[in-house]
């Protein structure tokens, strides 16, 4: 079993959609809070035209659960953000690396 995992992603907010994004991200955060009891923390920060998402997991399995539970909801963000980076601190599993690659492909193109 792996140790703690810290996940950070940064995205550019597309022009004219900030308020829509804030509503969508609040819905996602509420869903995650209700559905992922193993998640230690899930935080979202907005700065000008950027959004940063930071979450903390006890282990790689918790991040895998997050991707399985919340991953399908990420599609609604395709027209709202352009993902510019994902950083993971700790020892993520190969499954996580594959899931994050898929997320980057889905949200990273402008």
N, C-alpha and C positions, 0 to 999 in steps of 0.2 A: 504494500500500500504506500502511496506517495504522501508527502507532507503537504503543508498548506500551498494553495495556489492563489495568486493574485492575477486578475485579468483586467486589462485596460484597453479600451478602443477609442479612437478618435475619428470623428466624421465631420465633413463639411455639410452644413445645413443648406439645402437648395433654396434659392431665392423665392421669397413670398410664401414659405410654408412653415415658418417658425411656430406660429400658434397651433396649426394642425399637428405639427410634430410634438409639441408639448402635451397636447391631449392624448395622442397615440402612445407616447412614452409613459405617461401617467397610467393609462390603462394597462400597459405591459408591466409596469412596476407593481401595480396592485395585483395582477394575475400571478406574477412571480412570488410576491410575498405570501399569497394564499396557497400556492402550489409547491413551493420548494422549502420545506422546513430545515433542510441541511445547509442552506445558503447562509453564510454569516452576515454579509452585508451586500447591498446592491444600491449604488449611488449614480446619479446622473447630474452632470454639470453643463451649463450653457455659458458660452463666452463669445459674444459678438455673433459670428456665423459658424461657430463650431459647437459640437456636442462631444463630451467625454463621458464614457460609461466605465465605472470601476466596480468590480465585485470581488469578494473574498470567499474562498472555499476552504473547507478543512482538508480536502484532498482532491485528487484528480477525478474520483468517482462523482463527487458533488458537481464539478463542472460538467462532466458527462451528462448527469441528470438534468442540469440546467439546459444544455443544448438540446436534449431530447424533449423536454417539456416546453421550453420557450422558443426553440428554433423555428417551428412552423409559423410563429407570429412575426418573425423577422421580415417576411415577404412584404408586409404592409409598409415597410420603410423604404422600399426600392425607389419610390418617387419623392422621398423626403430628404434623404441624405446620400452622400457619397463617402463610403468608408475609406479612410486614408491610412489607418494603421491599426494593428492588433498586437499588443504585447502581453505575453504570459510569463509570469515569474513563478518558479517552482519547477516541478517535473510533471508536465502534462503527459497523458497517455497518447499512444499512436492514434487511438480513436478520436481524441480531442483534436489533435493536429489536423486530421482529415476533416472533421466537422468545421473547424475554424477556416480551413482552406475553402470549403464550400461557401461559408458565410462571406468570406472576402470576395469570392467570385460573384456572388449574388449582389452584394451591396457596394462593391468597389469600383464598378465602371461608371463613368460619368456620361 
